[in-house]
Amino acid sequence: MSVELPESVPPPTGSGESSSGPSRRTFIATSTAVGGAVVASGVIGGTLLAAPEEATAAEALPSSRVSLTVNGTRRTVTVDNRTSLLDLLREHFDLTGSKKGCNAGACGACTVLVDGRRVNSCLTLAVRLEDAEVTTIEGLADGDELHPLQQAFIDEDAFQCGYCTPGQILSGVGCIQEGHTGSPEEVREWMSGNICRCGCYVKIVRAVEQTAARK
């Protein structure tokens, strides 16, 4: 089926003649390209399609002021409401002992104590911890004297690469405080959220049992 051209468009010329104006196909292709470039520049630049008020609102991220005690020291800071406790500790307080492993609450490398209870700091919003007491691996030792579980990890050689060790120790401390150290099986069950990629589980359990027995 043929398509009839509008009367305003001149008929095709012979093979030996040149056209004085753009063809219909050239006009459509050029218009489409120019229009696409304009839209793309507006989206990429963020200024053509977005009003100044909308751009300002996007830049003003919601934040809150929170006060909490970290390792015995009172801290007050204003943070983005989306900031996790882990990022607060590492990026704002320079307490880098708590490690960012999976950042999804599956490995336990970021475990800290909040009001004496074990939590995955990567899943805990900092703004929800007003007046809370947080203990990290940096706060366990008493000066130069290591916490008993820290010493037990050394005595039992309960680590290799050491990346998961801060979380393992904090989880072990919580496990002991909760009274879940009746047997090696119980310790393994209650510390199952802490993954050791080096496979030091036997020695980790032994260190926790040793510390619990001396308590």
BAFI-3210 file (N, C-alpha, C; in Angstrom, 3 decimals, decimal comma, padded with zeros to 6 digits):
// residues 215
n [1|2|3|4|5|6|7|8|9|10|11|12|13|14|15|16|17|18|19|20|21|22|23|24|25|26|27|28|29|30|31|32|33|34|35|36|37|38|39|40|41|42|43|44|45|46|47|48|49|50|51|52|53|54|55|56|57|58|59|60|61|62|63|64|65|66|67|68|69|70|71|72|73|74|75|76|77|78|79|80|81|82|83|84|85|86|87|88|89|90|91|92|93|94|95|96|97|98|99|100|101|102|103|104|105|106|107|108|109|110|111|112|113|114|115|116|117|118|119|120|121|122|123|124|125|126|127|128|129|130|131|132|133|134|135|136|137|138|139|140|141|142|143|144|145|146|147|148|149|150|151|152|153|154|155|156|157|158|159|160|161|162|163|164|165|166|167|168|169|170|171|172|173|174|175|176|177|178|179|180|181|182|183|184|185|186|187|188|189|190|191|192|193|194|195|196|197|198|199|200|201|202|203|204|205|206|207|208|209|210|211|212|213|214|215]
n.u [000,865|000,644|001,795|000,425|001,981|001,891|000,584|002,214|004,768|007,393|007,504|009,645|012,813|014,577|017,282|019,490|019,152|019,329|017,954|016,417|015,655|015,310|014,488|011,429|011,991|014,524|013,904|012,211|013,955|015,937|014,470|013,657|016,138|017,108|015,081|015,330|017,886|017,492|015,693|017,289|019,404|018,078|017,329|019,807|021,279|019,630|018,474|016,870|014,369|013,617|012,247|013,555|012,757|012,218|014,728|016,134|014,754|015,433|018,110|018,159|018,460|016,721|017,584|018,693|019,265|021,155|021,872|024,071|025,724|028,918|031,100|031,428|031,659|029,949|028,233|027,208|025,577|024,677|022,982|022,266|019,050|019,026|021,342|023,248|023,985|026,468|027,794|027,775|029,501|031,906|032,389|031,791|032,653|035,099|035,600|036,698|036,805|034,550|033,387|032,457|030,890|028,881|026,925|024,250|023,220|023,815|026,281|027,463|029,791|029,696|028,764|027,747|027,280|024,266|022,915|023,648|022,775|023,161|023,512|023,122|024,933|024,863|022,266|020,889|019,353|020,889|019,560|017,620|018,650|018,677|019,955|020,978|023,293|026,250|028,518|031,579|034,196|036,432|035,885|035,988|038,324|040,105|041,836|045,137|044,594|043,222|039,888|038,508|037,521|038,735|041,392|041,158|040,631|043,130|044,664|043,532|043,981|041,981|041,424|042,149|042,435|041,242|039,221|036,518|036,702|036,250|033,401|032,790|033,833|032,329|029,799|030,227|030,639|028,088|026,667|027,652|026,770|024,059|023,733|023,965|025,734|025,866|026,703|028,874|027,303|025,168|026,448|027,337|024,866|023,737|025,548|025,432|024,884|027,195|029,668|032,615|034,970|037,377|037,077|037,341|035,717|035,662|037,702|036,813|034,427|035,541|037,016|034,960|033,631|035,694|036,005|033,449|033,450|035,223|033,969]
n.v [-001,194|002,195|005,412|008,558|011,601|014,876|017,780|019,986|019,096|018,733|016,639|013,725|014,271|013,714|011,348|012,760|015,342|017,894|018,470|021,430|021,844|020,348|016,886|015,120|012,958|013,626|015,942|014,997|013,250|015,019|016,749|014,969|014,220|016,680|017,317|015,173|015,669|018,046|017,218|015,305|016,891|018,401|016,477|015,398|017,649|018,676|021,126|022,267|020,989|020,881|022,809|025,678|025,602|022,905|021,766|022,868|021,730|019,068|019,104|019,722|017,590|015,578|015,859|015,076|015,784|013,980|012,523|010,469|007,925|006,785|004,273|005,185|007,914|010,925|011,854|014,188|014,832|015,991|014,372|012,919|011,563|009,011|007,776|005,058|003,334|002,129|003,645|006,069|005,567|004,904|006,954|009,415|009,384|008,209|005,599|002,847|000,173|-001,476|-003,375|-002,992|-005,324|-007,191|-005,264|-005,674|-006,965|-009,675|-010,872|-010,143|-008,732|-006,130|-006,018|-004,535|-003,430|-002,248|-000,575|-002,807|-004,935|-007,086|-005,839|-005,461|-003,086|-002,005|-002,114|-000,526|002,494|005,567|007,822|006,811|006,250|007,910|008,933|006,413|003,793|002,893|000,332|-000,358|-002,275|-000,819|000,105|-001,922|-002,746|-002,009|000,541|-000,366|-002,943|-005,782|-006,818|-009,774|-011,587|-010,663|-011,249|-014,008|-014,684|-014,230|-016,061|-018,487|-018,415|-017,505|-016,354|-015,350|-013,690|-011,557|-009,759|-010,206|-010,330|-008,168|-007,988|-010,647|-010,823|-008,841|-009,968|-012,338|-011,368|-010,345|-012,739|-014,142|-012,440|-012,773|-015,325|-017,568|-019,837|-022,503|-024,830|-026,031|-026,286|-024,598|-022,117|-021,921|-021,822|-019,400|-017,589|-017,750|-015,841|-014,547|-014,560|-016,292|-016,075|-017,342|-019,658|-020,176|-021,226|-023,265|-022,529|-020,014|-020,560|-021,966|-019,926|-018,250|-019,966|-020,380|-017,803|-017,384|-019,320|-018,306|-016,149]
n.w [000,000|-000,863|000,342|000,213|-000,459|001,122|-000,566|-000,373|-000,308|-002,521|-005,442|-005,827|-007,317|-010,352|-010,921|-011,603|-010,661|-008,127|-004,883|-003,647|-001,003|002,325|002,524|003,373|005,038|006,010|007,434|009,495|010,866|011,733|013,416|015,433|016,567|017,565|019,415|021,199|022,230|023,623|025,679|026,949|027,884|029,745|031,630|032,427|033,242|035,208|035,584|033,647|033,583|036,241|038,801|040,609|043,325|043,744|043,362|045,516|047,671|047,309|047,907|050,619|052,901|055,299|058,684|062,050|065,524|067,797|070,943|072,643|074,595|074,109|074,632|077,253|076,956|076,503|073,599|071,144|068,150|064,880|062,394|059,167|058,772|057,774|058,505|059,591|062,695|062,516|060,489|061,788|063,947|062,609|060,656|061,802|064,480|064,312|065,118|064,173|064,663|064,615|062,004|058,540|056,903|055,274|055,300|055,581|057,706|057,903|058,446|060,874|061,477|062,288|064,860|067,895|071,312|072,561|075,127|076,566|075,026|072,197|068,911|065,366|064,030|061,488|060,679|062,373|063,037|063,673|064,712|066,325|068,747|070,972|074,047|074,495|075,488|074,105|073,347|071,934|070,302|070,940|073,454|075,326|076,689|079,751|080,064|079,675|080,202|078,926|078,032|079,525|077,545|075,233|075,858|076,036|073,384|072,313|073,775|072,959|070,309|068,513|066,036|062,641|060,029|061,279|060,651|061,302|064,004|066,000|065,983|066,654|069,260|070,650|070,319|071,688|074,293|074,806|074,637|076,852|078,936|078,635|079,464|077,826|077,647|078,280|077,039|074,380|072,085|072,637|072,734|070,071|068,788|069,719|068,800|066,132|064,230|063,646|061,359|060,493|058,179|058,029|059,396|062,189|064,197|066,210|068,014|068,709|070,085|072,194|073,429|074,323|076,118|077,983|079,059|080,140|082,123|083,935|084,927]
ca.u [000,000|001,463|001,393|000,412|002,636|001,129|000,809|003,267|006,089|007,624|007,750|011,071|013,446|015,286|018,553|020,533|018,796|019,518|016,806|016,776|015,302|015,426|013,406|010,563|012,689|015,588|013,279|011,732|015,113|016,594|013,608|013,713|017,445|017,180|014,188|015,926|019,024|016,960|015,173|018,410|020,158|017,287|017,382|021,164|021,670|018,797|018,068|015,876|013,051|013,336|012,119|014,537|012,252|012,368|016,149|016,507|014,174|016,182|019,409|017,967|018,135|016,261|018,592|018,263|020,309|021,055|022,871|024,217|026,991|029,698|032,275|031,534|031,765|028,720|028,432|026,051|025,904|023,556|023,235|021,206|018,165|019,258|022,651|023,239|024,890|027,798|028,400|027,995|030,705|033,095|032,624|031,660|033,404|036,394|035,730|036,669|036,913|033,361|033,641|031,351|031,053|027,816|026,065|022,862|022,849|023,937|027,593|027,776|031,065|029,441|028,068|028,104|026,305|023,452|022,281|023,991|022,246|023,835|022,769|023,856|024,942|024,590|020,810|020,329|019,398|021,508|018,628|016,731|019,441|018,762|020,257|021,421|024,698|026,825|029,868|032,245|035,406|037,389|035,517|035,986|039,521|040,222|043,187|046,000|044,143|042,226|038,713|038,797|037,262|039,798|042,562|040,877|040,807|044,570|045,141|043,018|044,278|040,633|041,236|043,215|042,538|040,845|038,182|035,263|036,993|035,528|032,011|032,758|034,073|031,149|028,721|030,565|030,369|026,636|026,254|027,970|025,873|022,709|023,709|023,834|027,038|025,749|027,364|029,390|026,191|024,393|027,248|027,284|023,516|023,475|026,496|025,357|024,786|028,542|030,356|034,080|035,357|038,578|036,686|037,896|034,581|035,979|038,482|035,964|033,548|036,398|037,343|033,756|033,430|036,750|035,685|032,244|033,790|035,979|033,153]
ca.v [000,000|003,401|006,558|009,748|012,740|016,133|018,568|020,981|018,480|018,528|015,249|013,383|014,697|012,659|010,952|013,736|016,663|018,071|019,097|022,712|021,841|019,032|015,941|014,852|012,023|014,370|016,877|014,248|012,742|016,150|017,212|013,978|014,297|017,927|017,203|014,247|016,316|019,013|016,478|014,684|017,914|018,795|015,421|015,263|018,858|018,850|022,514|022,674|020,457|020,989|024,177|025,976|025,168|021,454|021,469|023,223|020,733|017,823|019,263|019,826|016,274|015,622|015,484|015,181|015,876|012,835|012,454|009,116|007,667|005,775|003,858|006,008|009,339|011,493|012,430|014,830|015,064|016,129|013,456|012,556|010,594|007,673|007,300|003,887|003,423|001,755|004,798|007,095|005,199|004,897|008,170|010,628|009,264|007,608|004,321|001,964|-001,225|-002,166|-003,511|-003,056|-006,515|-007,297|-004,081|-006,130|-007,686|-011,129|-011,428|-009,873|-008,039|-004,793|-006,172|-003,730|-003,532|-001,055|-000,812|-004,159|-005,955|-007,177|-005,355|-005,233|-001,622|-001,579|-002,074|000,304|003,925|006,339|008,784|006,117|005,872|009,010|008,543|005,019|003,547|002,025|-000,174|-000,929|-003,022|000,126|000,421|-003,095|-002,800|-001,052|001,058|-001,352|-004,286|-006,270|-007,530|-011,213|-012,293|-010,273|-012,037|-015,406|-014,837|-014,332|-017,324|-019,623|-018,180|-017,619|-015,496|-015,377|-012,379|-010,573|-008,815|-010,433|-010,487|-007,230|-008,409|-011,915|-010,556|-008,157|-010,944|-013,256|-010,673|-010,359|-014,128|-014,449|-011,667|-013,333|-016,656|-018,611|-020,504|-023,772|-025,897|-025,552|-026,206|-023,392|-020,969|-021,860|-021,414|-017,996|-016,755|-018,183|-014,679|-014,006|-015,425|-016,226|-016,608|-018,161|-020,939|-020,346|-021,383|-024,122|-021,754|-018,917|-021,146|-022,293|-018,670|-017,796|-020,869|-020,099|-016,534|-017,587|-020,141|-017,478|-014,999]
ca.w [000,000|-000,960|001,154|-000,637|000,168|001,087|-001,780|-000,162|-000,472|-003,952|-005,820|-005,947|-008,559|-011,059|-010,319|-011,920|-010,141|-006,676|-004,214|-003,041|000,419|002,969|002,265|004,526|005,933|006,678|008,380|010,671|011,598|012,389|014,505|016,511|017,201|018,332|020,560|022,164|022,873|024,588|026,833|027,657|028,605|030,906|032,639|032,950|033,936|036,388|035,759|032,667|033,890|037,670|039,289|041,670|044,625|043,833|043,517|046,881|048,572|047,161|048,561|052,065|053,414|056,682|059,675|063,442|066,539|068,694|072,011|073,167|075,274|073,382|075,415|078,451|076,622|075,953|072,273|070,524|066,749|063,951|061,284|058,235|059,415|057,227|058,942|060,472|063,842|062,047|059,821|062,806|064,689|061,774|059,890|062,626|065,731|064,000|065,819|063,015|065,064|064,100|060,574|057,584|056,082|054,269|055,403|055,453|058,925|057,728|058,798|062,278|061,672|062,846|066,140|069,066|072,391|072,826|076,432|076,987|074,123|070,901|067,744|064,121|063,910|060,118|060,501|063,440|062,728|064,750|065,298|067,256|069,917|071,927|075,433|074,577|075,823|073,078|073,622|070,771|070,659|071,531|074,830|076,201|077,531|080,853|079,882|079,020|080,575|077,987|078,537|079,603|076,288|074,309|076,226|075,701|071,938|072,079|074,360|072,183|068,887|067,949|064,862|061,642|059,380|062,280|060,204|062,027|065,432|066,874|066,102|067,378|070,680|071,212|070,373|072,778|075,557|074,971|074,864|078,253|079,797|078,505|080,064|076,802|077,534|078,992|076,297|073,095|071,144|072,944|072,301|068,611|068,390|070,026|068,051|064,734|063,344|063,415|060,402|060,412|056,873|058,194|059,982|063,543|065,098|067,366|068,970|069,188|071,111|073,335|074,109|075,027|077,263|078,944|079,723|080,938|083,295|084,885|085,353]
c.u [000,891|000,899|001,505|001,026|001,746|001,509|001,963|004,652|006,313|007,903|009,230|011,598|014,145|016,642|019,637|020,265|019,030|018,325|017,243|016,476|015,419|014,231|012,593|011,280|013,787|015,034|012,856|012,907|015,810|015,792|013,672|015,024|017,569|016,302|014,742|017,082|018,569|016,465|016,300|019,184|019,409|017,352|018,753|021,561|020,868|018,297|016,943|014,480|012,663|013,285|013,140|014,083|012,435|013,835|016,618|015,990|014,941|017,519|019,290|017,513|017,714|017,333|018,049|019,484|020,112|022,199|022,895|025,582|027,694|030,971|032,525|031,623|030,475|029,025|027,115|026,430|024,618|023,871|022,016|020,359|018,381|020,574|022,518|024,185|026,312|028,499|028,645|029,298|031,959|033,409|032,554|032,529|034,776|036,662|035,585|036,832|035,741|033,445|032,356|031,608|030,024|026,953|024,595|022,426|023,021|025,247|028,004|029,069|030,892|028,800|028,639|027,045|025,591|022,628|022,464|023,512|022,974|022,938|023,698|023,815|024,663|023,088|020,126|020,469|019,926|020,509|017,663|017,430|019,632|018,910|020,675|022,895|025,242|028,233|030,410|033,500|036,443|037,112|035,550|037,163|039,465|041,642|044,014|045,579|043,004|041,024|039,038|038,562|038,280|041,059|042,370|041,018|042,290|045,094|044,743|043,305|042,997|040,381|042,400|043,332|042,123|039,714|036,899|035,454|036,289|034,070|031,864|032,910|032,874|029,976|028,962|030,302|028,869|026,116|026,501|027,026|024,453|022,593|023,565|025,165|027,019|026,472|027,929|028,280|025,366|025,140|027,182|025,920|023,321|024,479|026,477|025,239|026,122|029,336|031,862|034,488|036,606|038,275|037,236|036,822|034,905|036,721|037,694|035,055|034,351|036,746|036,154|033,499|034,455|036,443|034,469|032,534|034,516|035,166|032,679]
c.v [001,231|004,493|007,803|010,910|013,964|016,939|019,542|020,408|018,215|017,077|014,997|013,814|013,531|012,412|011,981|015,102|016,700|018,812|020,378|022,764|020,458|018,156|015,727|013,949|012,737|015,307|016,150|013,773|013,854|016,646|016,272|014,071|015,530|017,853|016,289|014,867|017,308|018,314|015,887|015,710|018,373|017,779|015,342|016,487|019,118|020,263|022,913|022,237|020,621|022,455|024,417|025,499|023,668|021,076|021,763|022,195|019,425|017,897|019,291|018,476|016,362|015,124|015,702|015,248|014,724|012,871|011,034|008,975|006,520|005,494|004,782|007,495|009,821|012,180|013,024|015,213|015,216|015,299|013,343|011,459|009,166|007,056|006,109|004,121|003,090|002,930|005,944|006,818|005,370|006,263|009,452|010,574|008,623|006,348|003,223|000,487|-002,046|-002,183|-003,530|-004,229|-006,560|-006,048|-004,431|-006,968|-009,189|-011,705|-011,176|-009,126|-006,685|-004,843|-005,252|-003,973|-002,201|-001,343|-002,267|-005,267|-005,914|-006,649|-005,334|-003,731|-001,140|-001,471|-001,159|001,780|004,705|007,253|008,134|005,785|007,016|008,457|007,079|004,955|002,503|001,621|-000,814|-001,672|-002,110|000,387|-000,752|-003,112|-001,727|-000,508|000,061|-002,783|-004,722|-006,864|-009,025|-011,967|-011,902|-011,096|-013,500|-015,658|-014,955|-015,682|-018,529|-019,500|-018,273|-016,675|-015,702|-014,003|-011,257|-009,650|-008,976|-010,394|-009,468|-007,626|-009,711|-011,678|-009,868|-009,114|-011,947|-012,650|-010,663|-011,742|-014,533|-013,726|-012,211|-014,728|-017,786|-019,317|-021,864|-024,919|-025,322|-025,388|-024,943|-022,135|-020,814|-021,370|-019,910|-017,033|-017,091|-017,022|-014,045|-014,989|-015,185|-016,872|-017,479|-019,500|-021,210|-020,638|-022,197|-023,316|-020,564|-019,417|-021,454|-021,034|-018,145|-018,663|-020,586|-018,843|-016,677|-018,370|-019,341|-016,329|-015,181]
c.w [000,000|-000,087|000,311|000,116|000,127|-000,153|-001,631|-000,348|-001,945|-004,250|-005,966|-007,299|-009,209|-010,440|-010,589|-011,355|-008,639|-006,110|-003,540|-001,560|000,995|002,616|003,524|005,524|006,704|007,732|009,652|011,514|012,367|013,574|015,690|017,269|018,084|019,571|021,620|022,899|023,930|025,843|027,643|028,458|029,832|032,008|033,272|033,758|035,187|036,578|034,817|033,064|035,351|038,077|040,392|043,040|044,812|044,027|044,932|047,868|048,502|047,875|050,080|052,616|054,870|057,638|061,077|064,349|067,520|069,700|072,567|073,814|074,564|074,174|076,605|078,210|075,978|074,632|071,785|069,100|065,950|062,710|060,389|058,880|058,922|057,697|059,881|061,648|063,415|061,371|060,800|063,553|063,842|061,167|060,713|063,881|065,540|064,827|064,762|063,378|064,585|062,583|059,750|056,662|054,980|054,202|055,230|056,649|058,860|058,233|060,237|062,529|062,358|064,237|067,215|070,133|072,548|074,071|076,850|076,080|072,783|069,779|066,538|063,844|062,502|059,845|061,509|063,090|063,929|065,454|066,287|068,569|070,900|073,346|075,579|074,976|074,855|073,483|072,359|071,243|071,308|073,004|075,786|077,175|078,620|080,835|079,080|079,333|079,648|078,707|078,557|078,292|075,224|074,581|075,855|074,203|071,591|072,573|073,518|070,696|068,061|066,780|063,908|060,996|060,322|061,890|061,012|063,532|066,327|067,075|066,862|068,880|071,323|071,315|071,496|074,140|075,839|075,291|076,316|079,201|079,777|079,110|079,069|076,570|078,238|078,326|075,001|072,053|071,368|072,498|070,785|068,120|068,571|069,394|066,566|063,753|063,035|062,571|060,448|059,104|056,951|058,862|061,362|064,588|066,351|068,433|069,517|070,300|072,365|074,129|074,907|076,261|078,357|079,739|080,623|082,204|084,357|085,452|086,801]
res [m|s|v|e|l|p|e|s|v|p|p|p|t|g|s|g|e|s|s|s|g|p|s|r|r|t|f|i|a|t|s|t|a|v|g|g|a|v|v|a|s|g|v|i|g|g|t|l|l|a|a|p|e|e|a|t|a|a|e|a|l|p|s|s|r|v|s|l|t|v|n|g|t|r|r|t|v|t|v|d|n|r|t|s|l|l|d|l|l|r|e|h|f|d|l|t|g|s|k|k|g|c|n|a|g|a|c|g|a|c|t|v|l|v|d|g|r|r|v|n|s|c|l|t|l|a|v|r|l|e|d|a|e|v|t|t|i|e|g|l|a|d|g|d|e|l|h|p|l|q|q|a|f|i|d|e|d|a|f|q|c|g|y|c|t|p|g|q|i|l|s|g|v|g|c|i|q|e|g|h|t|g|s|p|e|e|v|r|e|w|m|s|g|n|i|c|r|c|g|c|y|v|k|i|v|r|a|v|e|q|t|a|a|r|k]
***
